[in-house]
Amino acid sequence: MEWEFEDFKDRLADILKEISSQGRYFVKGRNMDWRHISGFAHIEAQSAEVFLEKALPRTSEWRLTGYYDAEKKVLEYLLFYHDAPGGESYSVEASQDGLEQ
């Protein structure tokens, strides 16, 4: 399982670099946790590991499925874990806070 997770992180790193070469992301979430809340965050991450640490809940057991649209440079994914067994929806794009070129 460990090698599959390493492959996942490598591919995620490639996708994140395509989305933002500066490592600055705008993440929108819907149907999050047991309260089904929505929200957004500006995340700065120079690696897949840091992105996962900042963008995912602090739990060691989760499942993620997603799709990357290379033309739009948008990553969409569903995240499943104990507080969201039906899945949380996320979209990730480059941050447009004036620092992304």
N, CA, C and O atoms as a GROMACS GRO file, in nm:
protein
  404
    1MET      N    1   0.081  -0.119   0.000
    1MET     CA    2   0.000   0.000   0.000
    1MET      C    3   0.085   0.126   0.000
    1MET      O    4   0.047   0.226  -0.060
    2GLU      N    5   0.200   0.121   0.066
    2GLU     CA    6   0.283   0.240   0.076
    2GLU      C    7   0.327   0.291  -0.061
    2GLU      O    8   0.326   0.411  -0.086
    3TRP      N    9   0.365   0.200  -0.151
    3TRP     CA   10   0.410   0.244  -0.283
    3TRP      C   11   0.296   0.306  -0.361
    3TRP      O   12   0.319   0.397  -0.440
    4GLU      N   13   0.173   0.258  -0.342
    4GLU     CA   14   0.059   0.321  -0.409
    4GLU      C   15   0.038   0.462  -0.359
    4GLU      O   16   0.007   0.551  -0.438
    5PHE      N   17   0.055   0.486  -0.230
    5PHE     CA   18   0.039   0.619  -0.175
    5PHE      C   19   0.149   0.711  -0.228
    5PHE      O   20   0.123   0.828  -0.256
    6GLU      N   21   0.270   0.660  -0.241
    6GLU     CA   22   0.380   0.740  -0.298
    6GLU      C   23   0.349   0.778  -0.443
    6GLU      O   24   0.374   0.892  -0.483
    7ASP      N   25   0.296   0.684  -0.520
    7ASP     CA   26   0.256   0.714  -0.658
    7ASP      C   27   0.147   0.820  -0.662
    7ASP      O   28   0.150   0.910  -0.745
    8PHE      N   29   0.050   0.809  -0.571
    8PHE     CA   30  -0.058   0.907  -0.560
    8PHE      C   31  -0.001   1.045  -0.531
    8PHE      O   32  -0.039   1.143  -0.595
    9LYS      N   33   0.091   1.054  -0.435
    9LYS     CA   34   0.150   1.185  -0.400
    9LYS      C   35   0.231   1.242  -0.515
    9LYS      O   36   0.230   1.363  -0.537
   10ASP      N   37   0.301   1.157  -0.588
   10ASP     CA   38   0.378   1.204  -0.705
   10ASP      C   39   0.285   1.262  -0.810
   10ASP      O   40   0.312   1.369  -0.865
   11ARG      N   41   0.177   1.193  -0.840
   11ARG     CA   42   0.081   1.243  -0.941
   11ARG      C   43   0.012   1.369  -0.891
   11ARG      O   44  -0.008   1.463  -0.969
   12LEU      N   45  -0.024   1.373  -0.763
   12LEU     CA   46  -0.085   1.493  -0.707
   12LEU      C   47   0.011   1.611  -0.717
   12LEU      O   48  -0.031   1.722  -0.750
   13ALA      N   49   0.139   1.589  -0.689
   13ALA     CA   50   0.239   1.696  -0.699
   13ALA      C   51   0.245   1.750  -0.842
   13ALA      O   52   0.255   1.871  -0.862
   14ASP      N   53   0.241   1.661  -0.941
   14ASP     CA   54   0.241   1.704  -1.081
   14ASP      C   55   0.119   1.790  -1.113
   14ASP      O   56   0.130   1.894  -1.178
   15ILE      N   57   0.003   1.746  -1.067
   15ILE     CA   58  -0.121   1.820  -1.092
   15ILE      C   59  -0.116   1.957  -1.024
   15ILE      O   60  -0.152   2.058  -1.084
   16LEU      N   61  -0.073   1.959  -0.899
   16LEU     CA   62  -0.068   2.086  -0.826
   16LEU      C   63   0.027   2.184  -0.894
   16LEU      O   64  -0.002   2.303  -0.902
   17LYS      N   65   0.140   2.135  -0.944
   17LYS     CA   66   0.236   2.221  -1.015
   17LYS      C   67   0.174   2.278  -1.143
   17LYS      O   68   0.199   2.393  -1.178
   18GLU      N   69   0.092   2.196  -1.213
   18GLU     CA   70   0.023   2.244  -1.333
   18GLU      C   71  -0.079   2.352  -1.297
   18GLU      O   72  -0.097   2.449  -1.372
   19ILE      N   73  -0.146   2.335  -1.185
   19ILE     CA   74  -0.246   2.432  -1.143
   19ILE      C   75  -0.180   2.564  -1.105
   19ILE      O   76  -0.227   2.670  -1.146
   20SER      N   77  -0.074   2.558  -1.027
   20SER     CA   78  -0.006   2.680  -0.980
   20SER      C   79   0.143   2.655  -0.963
   20SER      O   80   0.184   2.581  -0.874
   21SER      N   81   0.222   2.715  -1.047
   21SER     CA   82   0.367   2.701  -1.034
   21SER      C   83   0.418   2.771  -0.909
   21SER      O   84   0.528   2.742  -0.862
   22GLN      N   85   0.339   2.862  -0.854
   22GLN     CA   86   0.377   2.935  -0.732
   22GLN      C   87   0.336   2.861  -0.604
   22GLN      O   88   0.376   2.901  -0.495
   23GLY      N   89   0.258   2.754  -0.617
   23GLY     CA   90   0.215   2.678  -0.501
   23GLY      C   91   0.107   2.748  -0.421
   23GLY      O   92   0.100   2.732  -0.299
   24ARG      N   93   0.022   2.826  -0.489
   24ARG     CA   94  -0.085   2.899  -0.422
   24ARG      C   95  -0.219   2.854  -0.480
   24ARG      O   96  -0.242   2.862  -0.600
   25TYR      N   97  -0.307   2.805  -0.392
   25TYR     CA   98  -0.431   2.740  -0.436
   25TYR      C   99  -0.554   2.800  -0.368
   25TYR      O  100  -0.548   2.846  -0.254
   26PHE      N  101  -0.664   2.798  -0.441
   26PHE     CA  102  -0.794   2.835  -0.388
   26PHE      C  103  -0.875   2.706  -0.383
   26PHE      O  104  -0.901   2.644  -0.487
   27VAL      N  105  -0.914   2.666  -0.263
   27VAL     CA  106  -0.984   2.539  -0.243
   27VAL      C  107  -1.125   2.569  -0.193
   27VAL      O  108  -1.143   2.636  -0.092
   28LYS      N  109  -1.225   2.519  -0.265
   28LYS     CA  110  -1.365   2.532  -0.223
   28LYS      C  111  -1.414   2.396  -0.178
   28LYS      O  112  -1.390   2.295  -0.245
   29GLY      N  113  -1.484   2.393  -0.065
   29GLY     CA  114  -1.538   2.269  -0.013
   29GLY      C  115  -1.688   2.278   0.009
   29GLY      O  116  -1.739   2.382   0.050
   30ARG      N  117  -1.757   2.168  -0.018
   30ARG     CA  118  -1.902   2.161   0.002
   30ARG      C  119  -1.935   2.030   0.074
   30ARG      O  120  -1.869   1.928   0.056
   31ASN      N  121  -2.039   2.037   0.156
   31ASN     CA  122  -2.087   1.918   0.228
   31ASN      C  123  -1.980   1.864   0.322
   31ASN      O  124  -1.963   1.742   0.335
   32MET      N  125  -1.908   1.954   0.388
   32MET     CA  126  -1.795   1.913   0.471
   32MET      C  127  -1.840   1.870   0.611
   32MET      O  128  -1.929   1.931   0.670
   33ASP      N  129  -1.781   1.769   0.660
   33ASP     CA  130  -1.798   1.702   0.789
   33ASP      C  131  -1.944   1.672   0.819
   33ASP      O  132  -2.030   1.681   0.731
   34TRP      N  133  -1.972   1.636   0.942
   34TRP     CA  134  -2.106   1.593   0.981
   34TRP      C  135  -2.207   1.708   0.979
   34TRP      O  136  -2.328   1.684   0.982
   35ARG      N  137  -2.156   1.834   0.975
   35ARG     CA  138  -2.247   1.950   0.971
   35ARG      C  139  -2.284   1.988   0.828
   35ARG      O  140  -2.374   2.071   0.809
   36HIS      N  141  -2.218   1.930   0.729
   36HIS     CA  142  -2.246   1.958   0.587
   36HIS      C  143  -2.226   2.106   0.553
   36HIS      O  144  -2.307   2.165   0.482
   37ILE      N  145  -2.119   2.164   0.604
   37ILE     CA  146  -2.092   2.305   0.579
   37ILE      C  147  -2.016   2.324   0.448
   37ILE      O  148  -1.962   2.229   0.392
   38SER      N  149  -2.013   2.448   0.400
   38SER     CA  150  -1.937   2.486   0.282
   38SER      C  151  -1.837   2.594   0.321
   38SER      O  152  -1.857   2.664   0.420
   39GLY      N  153  -1.731   2.606   0.245
   39GLY     CA  154  -1.632   2.708   0.274
   39GLY      C  155  -1.521   2.708   0.172
   39GLY      O  156  -1.523   2.632   0.075
   40PHE      N  157  -1.424   2.794   0.195
   40PHE     CA  158  -1.310   2.802   0.104
   40PHE      C  159  -1.186   2.839   0.184
   40PHE      O  160  -1.194   2.885   0.298
   41ALA      N  161  -1.072   2.817   0.120
   41ALA     CA  162  -0.944   2.851   0.182
   41ALA      C  163  -0.843   2.882   0.073
   41ALA      O  164  -0.845   2.823  -0.035
   42HIS      N  165  -0.756   2.975   0.103
   42HIS     CA  166  -0.638   2.999   0.021
   42HIS      C  167  -0.526   2.921   0.088
   42HIS      O  168  -0.496   2.942   0.205
   43ILE      N  169  -0.465   2.831   0.012
   43ILE     CA  170  -0.362   2.744   0.067
   43ILE      C  171  -0.232   2.766  -0.009
   43ILE      O  172  -0.230   2.772  -0.132
   44GLU      N  173  -0.125   2.777   0.066
   44GLU     CA  174   0.008   2.783   0.007
   44GLU      C  175   0.079   2.654   0.043
   44GLU      O  176   0.092   2.619   0.160
   45ALA      N  177   0.125   2.582  -0.059
   45ALA     CA  178   0.192   2.453  -0.037
   45ALA      C  179   0.291   2.429  -0.149
   45ALA      O  180   0.258   2.440  -0.266
   46GLN      N  181   0.413   2.395  -0.111
   46GLN     CA  182   0.516   2.369  -0.210
   46GLN      C  183   0.536   2.220  -0.236
   46GLN      O  184   0.625   2.182  -0.312
   47SER      N  185   0.453   2.136  -0.173
   47SER     CA  186   0.462   1.992  -0.197
   47SER      C  187   0.324   1.930  -0.179
   47SER      O  188   0.234   1.990  -0.120
   48ALA      N  189   0.309   1.809  -0.231
   48ALA     CA  190   0.182   1.737  -0.216
   48ALA      C  191   0.156   1.706  -0.069
   48ALA      O  192   0.041   1.712  -0.024
   49GLU      N  193   0.260   1.673   0.005
   49GLU     CA  194   0.243   1.641   0.147
   49GLU      C  195   0.187   1.759   0.224
   49GLU      O  196   0.096   1.743   0.306
   50VAL      N  197   0.241   1.878   0.199
   50VAL     CA  198   0.193   1.998   0.269
   50VAL      C  199   0.050   2.030   0.225
   50VAL      O  200  -0.032   2.069   0.308
   51PHE      N  201   0.020   2.014   0.097
   51PHE     CA  202  -0.116   2.038   0.050
   51PHE      C  203  -0.213   1.944   0.121
   51PHE      O  204  -0.317   1.989   0.170
   52LEU      N  205  -0.182   1.816   0.128
   52LEU     CA  206  -0.269   1.720   0.195
   52LEU      C  207  -0.287   1.755   0.342
   52LEU      O  208  -0.397   1.743   0.397
   53GLU      N  209  -0.180   1.796   0.406
   53GLU     CA  210  -0.187   1.833   0.548
   53GLU      C  211  -0.280   1.952   0.569
   53GLU      O  212  -0.354   1.957   0.668
   54LYS      N  213  -0.277   2.048   0.477
   54LYS     CA  214  -0.359   2.169   0.492
   54LYS      C  215  -0.500   2.154   0.438
   54LYS      O  216  -0.592   2.218   0.489
   55ALA      N  217  -0.519   2.070   0.336
   55ALA     CA  218  -0.649   2.063   0.267
   55ALA      C  219  -0.739   1.950   0.315
   55ALA      O  220  -0.859   1.951   0.287
   56LEU      N  221  -0.684   1.851   0.384
   56LEU     CA  222  -0.764   1.738   0.431
   56LEU      C  223  -0.782   1.745   0.582
   56LEU      O  224  -0.700   1.804   0.652
   57PRO      N  225  -0.890   1.687   0.632
   57PRO     CA  226  -0.908   1.684   0.777
   57PRO      C  227  -0.800   1.602   0.844
   57PRO      O  228  -0.736   1.518   0.781
   58ARG      N  229  -0.779   1.626   0.970
   58ARG     CA  230  -0.676   1.555   1.045
   58ARG      C  231  -0.727   1.418   1.088
   58ARG      O  232  -0.770   1.397   1.201
   59THR      N  233  -0.721   1.326   0.994
   59THR     CA  234  -0.757   1.187   1.021
   59THR      C  235  -0.665   1.099   0.938
   59THR      O  236  -0.620   1.140   0.830
   60SER      N  237  -0.637   0.982   0.986
   60SER     CA  238  -0.543   0.895   0.915
   60SER      C  239  -0.614   0.800   0.818
   60SER      O  240  -0.549   0.733   0.738
   61GLU      N  241  -0.746   0.794   0.826
   61GLU     CA  242  -0.819   0.703   0.739
   61GLU      C  243  -0.916   0.780   0.652
   61GLU      O  244  -1.016   0.834   0.700
   62TRP      N  245  -0.885   0.785   0.523
   62TRP     CA  246  -0.971   0.854   0.428
   62TRP      C  247  -0.956   0.789   0.291
   62TRP      O  248  -0.861   0.715   0.265
   63ARG      N  249  -1.050   0.819   0.205
   63ARG     CA  250  -1.046   0.772   0.066
   63ARG      C  251  -1.080   0.892  -0.022
   63ARG      O  252  -1.172   0.968   0.007
   64LEU      N  253  -1.005   0.907  -0.128
   64LEU     CA  254  -1.022   1.021  -0.219
   64LEU      C  255  -1.038   0.970  -0.361
   64LEU      O  256  -0.966   0.879  -0.404
   65THR      N  257  -1.132   1.028  -0.433
   65THR     CA  258  -1.147   0.999  -0.575
   65THR      C  259  -1.168   1.133  -0.645
   65THR      O  260  -1.239   1.220  -0.594
   66GLY      N  261  -1.106   1.149  -0.762
   66GLY     CA  262  -1.117   1.279  -0.824
   66GLY      C  263  -1.088   1.279  -0.972
   66GLY      O  264  -1.063   1.175  -1.034
   67TYR      N  265  -1.093   1.401  -1.028
   67TYR     CA  266  -1.072   1.423  -1.170
   67TYR      C  267  -0.997   1.554  -1.188
   67TYR      O  268  -1.030   1.654  -1.123
   68TYR      N  269  -0.898   1.555  -1.275
   68TYR     CA  270  -0.824   1.677  -1.307
   68TYR      C  271  -0.856   1.719  -1.450
   68TYR      O  272  -0.835   1.642  -1.544
   69ASP      N  273  -0.906   1.841  -1.467
   69ASP     CA  274  -0.933   1.899  -1.598
   69ASP      C  275  -0.811   1.982  -1.637
   69ASP      O  276  -0.793   2.094  -1.588
   70ALA      N  277  -0.728   1.928  -1.725
   70ALA     CA  278  -0.604   1.995  -1.763
   70ALA      C  279  -0.628   2.125  -1.839
   70ALA      O  280  -0.547   2.217  -1.829
   71GLU      N  281  -0.736   2.133  -1.916
   71GLU     CA  282  -0.765   2.256  -1.990
   71GLU      C  283  -0.802   2.370  -1.896
   71GLU      O  284  -0.754   2.482  -1.912
   72LYS      N  285  -0.886   2.341  -1.798
   72LYS     CA  286  -0.930   2.444  -1.703
   72LYS      C  287  -0.834   2.459  -1.585
   72LYS      O  288  -0.842   2.556  -1.510
   73LYS      N  289  -0.743   2.362  -1.570
   73LYS     CA  290  -0.651   2.357  -1.456
   73LYS      C  291  -0.727   2.359  -1.324
   73LYS      O  292  -0.700   2.439  -1.235
   74VAL      N  293  -0.824   2.268  -1.314
   74VAL     CA  294  -0.906   2.254  -1.195
   74VAL      C  295  -0.908   2.107  -1.153
   74VAL      O  296  -0.934   2.018  -1.235
   75LEU      N  297  -0.879   2.082  -1.026
   75LEU     CA  298  -0.887   1.949  -0.968
   75LEU      C  299  -1.016   1.941  -0.888
   75LEU      O  300  -1.040   2.024  -0.800
   76GLU      N  301  -1.099   1.841  -0.917
   76GLU     CA  302  -1.222   1.816  -0.842
   76GLU      C  303  -1.206   1.681  -0.774
   76GLU      O  304  -1.162   1.585  -0.837
   77TYR      N  305  -1.242   1.675  -0.645
   77TYR     CA  306  -1.234   1.544  -0.579
   77TYR      C  307  -1.340   1.531  -0.471
   77TYR      O  308  -1.391   1.629  -0.418
   78LEU      N  309  -1.370   1.405  -0.441
   78LEU     CA  310  -1.457   1.369  -0.330
   78LEU      C  311  -1.370   1.304  -0.223
   78LEU      O  312  -1.284   1.221  -0.254
   79LEU      N  313  -1.394   1.341  -0.099
   79LEU     CA  314  -1.318   1.288   0.012
   79LEU      C  315  -1.413   1.219   0.108
   79LEU      O  316  -1.512   1.279   0.152
   80PHE      N  317  -1.383   1.094   0.140
   80PHE     CA  318  -1.467   1.014   0.230
   80PHE      C  319  -1.387   0.980   0.355
   80PHE      O  320  -1.271   0.939   0.346
   81TYR      N  321  -1.448   0.997   0.472
   81TYR     CA  322  -1.388   0.957   0.599
   81TYR      C  323  -1.499   0.949   0.704
   81TYR      O  324  -1.616   0.967   0.670
   82HIS      N  325  -1.465   0.922   0.829
   82HIS     CA  326  -1.567   0.890   0.929
   82HIS      C  327  -1.671   1.000   0.951
   82HIS      O  328  -1.787   0.968   0.976
   83ASP      N  329  -1.634   1.128   0.942
   83ASP     CA  330  -1.731   1.237   0.959
   83ASP      C  331  -1.805   1.272   0.831
   83ASP      O  332  -1.900   1.351   0.833
   84ALA      N  333  -1.764   1.214   0.720
   84ALA     CA  334  -1.828   1.240   0.591
   84ALA      C  335  -1.837   1.112   0.511
   84ALA      O  336  -1.774   1.100   0.405
   85PRO      N  337  -1.914   1.014   0.559
   85PRO     CA  338  -1.922   0.887   0.487
   85PRO      C  339  -1.985   0.900   0.349
   85PRO      O  340  -1.962   0.816   0.262
   86GLY      N  341  -2.065   1.004   0.327
   86GLY     CA  342  -2.124   1.029   0.196
   86GLY      C  343  -2.034   1.109   0.104
   86GLY      O  344  -2.065   1.125  -0.014
   87GLY      N  345  -1.924   1.160   0.157
   87GLY     CA  346  -1.826   1.233   0.078
   87GLY      C  347  -1.840   1.383   0.085
   87GLY      O  348  -1.950   1.438   0.086
   88GLU      N  349  -1.725   1.450   0.090
   88GLU     CA  350  -1.717   1.595   0.080
   88GLU      C  351  -1.668   1.628  -0.060
   88GLU      O  352  -1.586   1.555  -0.116
   89SER      N  353  -1.718   1.737  -0.119
   89SER     CA  354  -1.679   1.778  -0.254
   89SER      C  355  -1.582   1.895  -0.245
   89SER      O  356  -1.605   1.991  -0.171
   90TYR      N  357  -1.474   1.887  -0.322
   90TYR     CA  358  -1.375   1.993  -0.325
   90TYR      C  359  -1.338   2.028  -0.468
   90TYR      O  360  -1.344   1.944  -0.558
   91SER      N  361  -1.301   2.154  -0.489
   91SER     CA  362  -1.240   2.194  -0.615
   91SER      C  363  -1.117   2.278  -0.581
   91SER      O  364  -1.117   2.356  -0.486
   92VAL      N  365  -1.012   2.260  -0.660
   92VAL     CA  366  -0.885   2.327  -0.638
   92VAL      C  367  -0.846   2.396  -0.768
   92VAL      O  368  -0.843   2.334  -0.874
   93GLU      N  369  -0.816   2.525  -0.757
   93GLU     CA  370  -0.768   2.601  -0.872
   93GLU      C  371  -0.659   2.696  -0.824
   93GLU      O  372  -0.634   2.706  -0.704
   94ALA      N  373  -0.595   2.765  -0.915
   94ALA     CA  374  -0.492   2.860  -0.877
   94ALA      C  375  -0.555   2.975  -0.799
   94ALA      O  376  -0.665   3.020  -0.832
   95SER      N  377  -0.486   3.021  -0.698
   95SER     CA  378  -0.533   3.134  -0.621
   95SER      C  379  -0.527   3.260  -0.707
   95SER      O  380  -0.429   3.284  -0.776
   96GLN      N  381  -0.633   3.338  -0.702
   96GLN     CA  382  -0.639   3.462  -0.778
   96GLN      C  383  -0.633   3.582  -0.683
   96GLN      O  384  -0.700   3.683  -0.705
   97ASP      N  385  -0.552   3.570  -0.579
   97ASP     CA  386  -0.543   3.675  -0.478
   97ASP      C  387  -0.445   3.784  -0.513
   97ASP      O  388  -0.404   3.861  -0.426
   98GLY      N  389  -0.408   3.793  -0.642
   98GLY     CA  390  -0.317   3.897  -0.686
   98GLY      C  391  -0.171   3.855  -0.687
   98GLY      O  392  -0.087   3.929  -0.736
   99LEU      N  393  -0.140   3.738  -0.634
   99LEU     CA  394  -0.002   3.692  -0.629
   99LEU      C  395   0.029   3.586  -0.733
   99LEU      O  396   0.146   3.559  -0.760
  100GLU      N  397  -0.073   3.527  -0.792
  100GLU     CA  398  -0.053   3.423  -0.894
  100GLU      C  399  -0.046   3.486  -1.031
  100GLU      O  400  -0.133   3.566  -1.068
  101GLN      N  401   0.054   3.453  -1.107
  101GLN     CA  402   0.068   3.507  -1.242
  101GLN      C  403   0.051   3.395  -1.344
  101GLN      O  404   0.059   3.419  -1.465
   0.00000   0.00000   0.00000
